Amino acid sequence: MSKAGERLLKAAKEARLIAQGSKEPANKYIPADIDVRAIRRKLELTQDDFASRFGFTVNQIREWEQQRARPLGGVRAYLMLIDQAPDRVLILLSELQANHKTAA
């Protein structure tokens, strides 16, 4: 069997174990595109407010929303967290800020 065939069989076996719940996936799915405007509108925030609350620049938000650029890698994962649990993200950010002030 070719190496590609072996990899496909290995992947199929791993997929079966994941579906059965006996193995965790090696990688988490992060989509290539994130609709930043939809996330921001769902939170009923202006571009300025969204940027300042979550640590972005307003220029980043504008570029992403006008599709002149797109969030990369970990930023997409962060945006997914904001979309799913904005209040928890804000709590964590304020705790980190408080810890940083205390340590300084």
C-alpha positions as CSV (number, residue, x, y, z in Angstrom):
1,M,0.0,0.0,0.0
2,S,1.2,3.5,-0.7
3,K,2.1,6.0,2.0
4,A,-0.9,8.1,1.1
5,G,-3.1,5.1,1.4
6,E,-1.6,4.3,4.8
7,R,-2.2,7.9,6.0
8,L,-5.8,7.8,4.8
9,L,-6.5,4.5,6.7
10,K,-4.8,5.9,9.8
11,A,-6.9,9.1,9.5
12,A,-10.1,7.0,9.1
13,K,-9.3,4.9,12.2
14,E,-8.6,8.1,14.2
15,A,-11.9,9.6,13.0
16,R,-13.8,6.5,14.1
17,L,-12.2,6.7,17.6
18,I,-13.0,10.4,17.9
19,A,-16.6,9.8,16.8
20,Q,-16.9,7.0,19.4
21,G,-15.6,9.4,22.1
22,S,-12.5,7.3,22.9
23,K,-10.0,9.8,21.6
24,E,-9.8,13.6,21.5
25,P,-9.1,15.3,18.2
26,A,-5.5,16.4,17.7
27,N,-6.5,19.8,16.3
28,K,-9.4,22.0,17.0
29,Y,-11.3,23.4,14.1
30,I,-10.8,27.1,13.4
31,P,-12.6,28.3,10.3
32,A,-10.6,30.2,7.6
33,D,-13.1,33.1,7.6
34,I,-14.8,34.8,10.6
35,D,-17.6,37.3,10.1
36,V,-16.3,40.0,12.4
37,R,-19.2,42.4,11.5
38,A,-21.8,39.7,12.6
39,I,-20.0,39.1,15.9
40,R,-19.8,42.9,16.6
41,R,-23.4,43.5,15.6
42,K,-24.6,40.6,17.7
43,L,-23.0,42.3,20.7
44,E,-24.5,45.6,19.6
45,L,-21.2,47.4,19.7
46,T,-19.8,50.1,17.4
47,Q,-16.5,49.4,15.7
48,D,-14.7,51.6,18.2
49,D,-16.3,50.0,21.2
50,F,-15.6,46.5,19.9
51,A,-12.0,47.3,19.2
52,S,-11.4,48.9,22.6
53,R,-13.2,46.3,24.7
54,F,-11.4,43.3,23.1
55,G,-7.9,44.8,22.4
56,F,-8.1,45.4,18.7
57,T,-7.5,48.6,16.7
58,V,-10.5,50.1,15.0
59,N,-8.4,49.9,11.8
60,Q,-8.2,46.1,12.1
61,I,-12.0,45.9,12.6
62,R,-12.6,48.1,9.5
63,E,-10.2,46.1,7.4
64,W,-11.8,42.8,8.4
65,E,-15.3,44.0,8.0
66,Q,-14.6,45.5,4.6
67,Q,-12.8,42.2,3.7
68,R,-9.5,44.0,2.7
69,A,-7.8,41.7,5.3
70,R,-8.8,38.8,7.4
71,P,-7.9,37.8,11.0
72,L,-5.1,35.2,11.1
73,G,-4.5,32.1,13.2
74,G,-5.0,32.7,16.9
75,V,-6.9,35.9,16.3
76,R,-9.7,33.8,14.6
77,A,-9.7,31.5,17.6
78,Y,-10.0,34.6,19.9
79,L,-12.9,36.0,17.8
80,M,-14.6,32.6,18.1
81,L,-14.3,32.9,21.9
82,I,-15.7,36.4,21.8
83,D,-18.6,35.2,19.7
84,Q,-19.5,32.3,22.0
85,A,-18.8,33.8,25.4
86,P,-18.2,37.6,25.3
87,D,-18.9,38.2,29.0
88,R,-16.4,35.6,30.1
89,V,-13.8,37.0,27.7
90,L,-14.3,40.5,29.2
91,I,-14.1,39.1,32.8
92,L,-10.8,37.3,31.9
93,L,-9.4,40.5,30.3
94,S,-10.2,42.6,33.4
95,E,-8.7,40.0,35.7
96,L,-5.5,40.0,33.6
97,Q,-5.4,43.7,33.7
98,A,-5.9,43.8,37.5
99,N,-3.2,41.2,38.0
100,H,-0.8,43.1,35.7
101,K,-1.4,46.3,37.7
102,T,-0.8,44.5,41.0
103,A,2.4,42.9,39.7
104,A,3.8,46.2,38.5
